[in-house]
């Protein structure tokens, strides 16, 4: 009798499991983020979903077919001002299929992938839309020569899908880091011996590997990653700290915890497996890396000393751990934790534009002190030559090299603003 009862119970349980699995996937929400090189469309779904992506023309559109899926309601993005996406619509071409059509303003190269739940989000389906011309460009173009100034890569942590830490008043880390980064950029660009290269220029996510790639493309001499942490177990934890990469392991449990937390950002922001290679998995410790870490520690100490003039320090020495965003063998790199959003007093300060300026000024002064100790060896002053690629415009080229369109036209005897692919343009010094 017991045996028959057990069989009946198992049958009921498996029956419920089958029914549950047959329930449709619910598409609950739609979000859209625009980055300089692509537009990201994110669908929140109730569980993992099977999908197919098709590229169609006349008119240009992307068709995403979701198996056994239904919408929770009308899905619509509110803003289509970007260069790629014209609109989004839904339909049911046949039973069991939910079709989402992304109407386009131009041809794109799509990438799609699903993400498993994490501490902030449930299951997600991500569709990234890249301009076809951008998809074919090399990751790292040849670096042009430049005049004698140092380029500072300013990395505002988190962004887009990844808000970072969130304070008790709802302050998002991604907002604070971007505001401080902008203030630092103003200071750097006013200095005739420095130039700023913003890694993130808006509210969108960049992978940890992608952040260092952007800095390299900008020929950065230093890399400054700005953050504002939270410690949920205690609201009394406070103060600024600076971190560098470790060659042997974390210098403290707190540094290891923070590195693990920051390295998990790609799981929240959403990175396709196709965006990864084994670069981060390989050992980077050669003589070049050793010197870079040594220089990073010196840079970290000068910045930490200046931050100590603004407020309390959480750590009085530069700590080290395996931060993925700092794994660059060709430029000193530090991660600055401005304060703790989990501390009510510091959250209030971080929301203040005046305090943001003070933090930015401290970082800037730390950079200046470092460059006095370890001056950058500059490349030659030979004329810069830019080879026009598909998608380039004269205005974008002028912005890239911080010169006027008029000066480029004069240096190249141009009578119009039109440029052609393959054209070699001399870039004037100013």
Secondary structure, DSSP 8 states (H G I E B T S, - for coil): -HHHHHHHHHHHHHHHHHHHHHS-EEEEEEEEEE-SSEEEEEEEESS---EEEEEETTTTEEEEEEETEEESS----S---SSSEEEEEEE-SSTTEEEEEEEESS-EEEEEEEE---SS--EEEEEEEEEHHHHTS-SS-------S-EEEEEEE--BTTB---B-TT--BHHHHHHHHHHHHHHHHHHSTTEEEEES--SS----HHHHHHHHHHTT-SEEEEEEEE--TT-TT---BEEEEE-SSS-SSHHHHHHHHHHHTHHHHHT--GGG--STTTS---SHHHHHHHHHHHHHHHHHHHHHTTTS-BS-SS-EEE--GGG--TTSEEEEEEEEETTSHHHHHHHT-HHHHHHHHHHHHHHHHHHHHHS---------EEEE--TT--HHHHHHHHT--HHHHHHHTT-SSS---TT-EEEE---
